[in-house]
Amino acid sequence: DYVIDGTLARAERLLIVGPEGRGKSLVCFQMAACTAAGLHPFTLAPTEPKRVLVIDAENHPNQVAGSWRRLIKTLNILGAELAPGMLHVLEEWDSEIDLTSPRGGRWLEERVHAYRPDLLVLGPLKNLVHRNLSDHDTVNALRVTINRARSICESAVVMEHHAPLRAGGDQRREMRPYGSGLFLGWPDFGLALEATEEEEVFEITRFRGDRVRGRYWPSALRWGSINPGSRELPWMETIV
């Protein structure tokens, strides 16, 4: 029972990490908008539209309004029109939400009950937790909250998270989830945006093995054209 055909099924959890300011939020937005409009976010194949709820805990509306408009315009050009009620975006950039607390858990469950999403997109996780994400008990509490929320209507879940900073002496920055090792075992899929020698191209690597083999994930993404009237989404599949 796929939410994104061949890629993500109901109740499955995807965690995405990557360098700051390089577009991982936009990857999540693209997955959300395409899924709601009935288009595979990477292959661009037609799919059945699904209800999507986005909880954006970082970006001020002024920062992302243009990105959402561009996404919707490009979807219209591609013939995937977004129907009313299929995509809801909650802008929680100034909210004091802690999903590890009982109140925060109820907050998330209430919104899932209200919107009944097939796909729940949320993050970055560091802005939804007020405790140290290196602490196992903190991350376990977050896991329990999100798992309870997804069980309400078997929502697939896409989560955005940050990678740790490069430690002194390291040759390169490791693209894995910042914090407790529980992040490695909890999600069903763990993907990272890895910078390449080409500034606008990122390799898609795995920081953990897929819990279900045979799912489709792109090997690399490049930034799409921003020219008016372009048929390219913000992120386009490519080869490295």
C-alpha positions in Angstrom: 0.0 0.0 0.0 2.2 2.8 -1.3 2.1 6.4 -0.5 4.8 7.1 -3.0 4.7 4.4 -5.6 7.6 2.0 -5.3 9.4 4.2 -2.8 7.5 4.7 0.5 4.6 2.7 1.9 2.2 3.4 4.7 3.6 3.7 8.2 7.2 3.7 6.9 9.7 6.3 8.2 12.3 8.1 6.2 15.0 10.3 7.8 16.9 12.7 5.5 20.1 14.5 6.6 22.5 16.8 4.8 24.6 20.0 5.0 22.9 23.2 6.1 21.6 25.5 3.5 22.0 23.1 0.6 18.3 22.3 0.0 17.3 19.3 2.2 14.2 21.1 3.3 13.3 21.6 -0.4 13.7 17.9 -1.0 11.1 17.3 1.7 8.8 20.0 0.3 9.1 18.5 -3.2 8.2 15.1 -1.9 5.2 16.6 -0.1 3.9 18.7 -3.0 4.4 16.0 -5.7 2.8 13.3 -3.5 -0.3 15.5 -2.9 -0.6 16.4 -6.6 -0.2 12.8 -7.9 3.4 12.9 -9.3 6.3 10.8 -8.2 8.8 13.3 -6.7 11.8 11.8 -8.5 10.7 9.8 -11.6 7.8 12.3 -12.3 5.6 9.3 -13.1 1.8 9.8 -12.5 0.6 8.5 -9.1 -2.6 8.6 -7.1 -2.7 11.9 -5.2 -2.4 11.5 -1.4 -3.2 13.7 1.5 -0.1 15.4 2.9 0.6 17.4 6.1 3.8 19.4 6.4 5.0 20.7 9.8 7.8 23.2 9.0 9.6 24.0 12.3 12.3 26.2 10.9 11.5 28.5 7.9 9.7 31.8 8.1 6.9 32.1 5.6 8.8 34.9 3.8 11.7 32.5 3.2 9.8 29.6 1.6 6.7 31.2 0.0 8.6 31.5 -3.3 9.7 27.9 -3.1 6.1 26.7 -2.6 4.8 28.9 -5.4 7.5 27.6 -7.8 6.7 24.0 -6.9 3.0 24.4 -7.5 3.5 26.3 -10.8 5.9 23.6 -12.1 3.4 20.9 -11.1 0.7 22.7 -13.1 3.0 22.9 -16.1 3.6 19.1 -15.8 -0.1 18.5 -15.7 -0.3 17.6 -12.0 -2.7 20.0 -10.5 -2.9 20.2 -6.7 -6.5 19.7 -5.6 -7.9 21.7 -2.6 -7.4 19.9 0.7 -4.6 17.6 -0.4 -1.7 19.6 1.0 -1.6 21.4 4.3 1.5 23.3 5.5 1.7 24.3 9.2 4.4 27.0 9.6 5.6 26.4 13.2 8.9 28.4 13.0 8.1 30.4 16.1 6.3 27.7 18.1 7.8 26.2 21.3 7.0 22.6 20.4 8.7 19.7 22.3 7.7 16.4 20.9 9.4 14.6 23.8 6.9 16.0 26.3 3.3 14.8 26.9 1.9 18.1 25.7 4.0 18.0 22.5 2.8 14.4 21.9 -0.8 15.5 22.2 -0.2 18.5 19.9 1.1 16.2 17.1 -1.6 13.6 17.6 -4.3 16.3 17.4 -3.0 17.5 14.1 -2.8 14.1 12.6 -6.3 13.3 13.8 -7.5 16.6 12.2 -5.7 16.3 8.8 -5.6 12.5 8.4 -2.4 12.6 6.2 -1.2 9.7 4.1 2.2 11.4 4.3 3.5 13.4 7.3 6.5 15.6 6.6 8.2 17.3 9.6 11.4 18.9 10.8 14.1 19.8 11.3 13.9 17.5 14.4 16.3 19.8 16.4 13.5 22.5 16.4 10.9 20.0 17.6 12.8 18.9 20.7 14.0 21.0 23.7 16.4 18.4 25.0 19.8 17.0 24.0 19.4 14.8 20.9 22.6 13.0 21.9 20.7 11.5 24.9 19.2 8.1 24.1 16.1 8.6 26.3 15.3 11.9 24.6 15.4 10.3 21.1 13.5 7.3 22.3 10.7 9.7 23.6 10.7 11.4 20.2 10.5 8.0 18.5 7.5 7.0 20.6 5.7 10.3 19.9 6.1 10.1 16.1 5.3 6.4 16.1 2.0 7.0 18.0 1.1 9.8 15.6 1.7 7.7 12.5 -0.4 4.9 13.9 -3.5 7.1 13.9 -4.0 6.6 10.2 -0.9 4.7 9.2 0.8 7.8 7.8 4.2 7.4 6.1 6.6 9.8 7.8 9.5 11.9 6.3 11.7 13.6 8.8 14.4 16.2 8.2 17.5 16.2 10.5 21.0 17.6 10.6 24.4 16.0 10.4 27.1 16.5 13.0 29.7 19.1 12.4 33.1 17.8 11.1 35.3 16.9 14.0 38.9 18.2 14.2 41.2 16.0 12.2 38.5 14.5 10.0 39.1 14.5 6.3 35.4 15.1 5.5 32.2 15.7 7.3 30.2 12.5 7.9 26.7 12.6 6.6 24.8 10.7 9.3 22.2 11.9 11.9 23.4 14.1 14.6 22.9 12.7 18.1 22.0 9.3 19.6 22.7 6.1 17.7 19.0 5.4 18.0 18.6 7.5 14.8 20.5 4.7 12.9 18.1 2.0 14.0 14.8 3.7 14.2 13.9 4.8 10.6 13.1 2.3 7.8 15.2 4.3 5.4 18.0 6.7 6.0 19.3 9.0 3.2 21.9 11.7 3.1 22.7 14.4 0.6 26.4 14.2 -0.1 28.2 17.1 -1.8 30.1 16.3 -5.0 32.7 18.2 -7.0 29.9 19.8 -8.9 28.3 22.5 -6.7 24.7 21.8 -7.9 24.9 18.0 -7.8 24.4 15.8 -4.6 24.9 12.1 -4.3 22.2 10.3 -2.4 23.9 7.9 0.1 22.5 5.7 2.9 23.6 6.1 6.5 21.8 2.8 7.3 20.6 -0.2 5.2 17.0 -0.1 3.8 14.6 -2.1 6.0 12.8 -3.2 2.9 14.9 -3.9 -0.2 14.0 -3.1 -3.7 12.5 0.4 -3.1 13.4 3.1 -5.6 15.6 6.0 -4.5 17.6 8.2 -6.8 21.4 7.8 -6.8 21.9 11.6 -7.2 20.0 14.8 -7.4 20.8 18.2 -9.1 19.3 21.6 -8.7 16.6 22.2 -11.3 16.3 25.2 -13.6 14.8 28.4 -12.1 13.9 29.9 -15.5 10.2 31.0 -15.7 8.1 28.3 -17.4 10.7 25.6 -16.8 9.4 22.0 -16.5 12.1 21.2 -14.0 11.3 20.8 -10.3 13.7 22.3 -7.7 15.5 18.9 -7.5 15.9 16.7 -10.5 17.3 13.1 -10.7 20.7 12.8 -12.3 23.7 10.5 -12.5 27.2 11.0 -10.9 
